[in-house]
C-alpha cells in the first residue's frame, strides 16, 4: 500500500448530480465510459468521510452545516459508484470515538441520520441498492435504529450495489468482538485452537459477507486510517484527497479511481 495526494482531471468537465434521479449529463456519462475503458473499476470502495466540521468552520458556519452538506456528497458519490459498476461501497459514517463529541453535535448528527435514511429509502429501492450497517448499533437512538432496520429490510433483495454504513464503529471494537466470538467457540469445543487462521478471523468480523476493500479514499488531507477496517485494509490501495468531504463529489471520485487504475497491486509478490 502507499498514499497519493489527489490530482486534477483537467481534461474532463463534470456537473454535480445527486441520487434523486436527475438525468445524467452526456459529459458525465462520457467520463464514466472513459474510466471503464481505461482499466478495472475497483469492486469495493471504502471512504473515510473527513472534514465536515472544518469545511463549515472555514465558512464561518456551525459544524452541523458541514454535516448537512456532507450528505449531498454521499448522495452524489453513491450514485456515481452505482453507475460505474462498483459492487460495494462502505462509508465511515460515525465512529465510536464520535460519541465523545459535544452532545448538541451528536444529537444533530443522529437527527440528520434519521432524516436521511427515511428520505433516501425509496430512492435506494429504485436504484436497486442494498443498505446494510456495521458497528455497535445498540448505542444508536431507538428512532435511528427503527429507520435503519426498516431500510435494511426493504432493500435486502437489491443487487446492483451494496452500500454499507459504518455506524458507532471502530476497527478495534470489531476485532475485540471477533476474538470474543472465537474464544467462545474454542471454550465450547466447537473450534480447535489450531484451526484459528485468517479465514476464521475474517468469518468472525461484521464484514464477513463482504470482500476486502480494493480502494480506500480519505478526504480532508489526513494520512491515517482512524481505526477503520483495520483487518480488512491489509492490501487496500489508499488515496488521500485534500478536499474536505462536503467538497468531494463525483469528479473527485473519478480522479481517485483513475489513480487506482495506475497502481500495480502485487500483494507482496514481485510485479
Buried (B, 14 or more C-beta within 10 A) or exposed (E): EEEBEBEEBEEBEBEBBBBEEEEEBEEBEEBBEBBEEEEEBBBBBBBBBBBBBBBBBEEEBBBBBBBBBBBBBBBBBBBBBBBBBBBBBBBBBBBBEBEEBEEEBBEBBBBBBBEBBBEBBEBBBEBEBBBBBBBBBEEBBEEBBBBBEBBBEBBEEBEBBBBBBBBBBBBEBBBEBBEEBBBEBBEEEEBEEEEBEEEBBBEBBBBEEBEBBBBBBBBBBEEEBBBBBBBBBEEBBBBBBBBBBBBBBBBBBBBBBBBBBEBEEEEEEEE
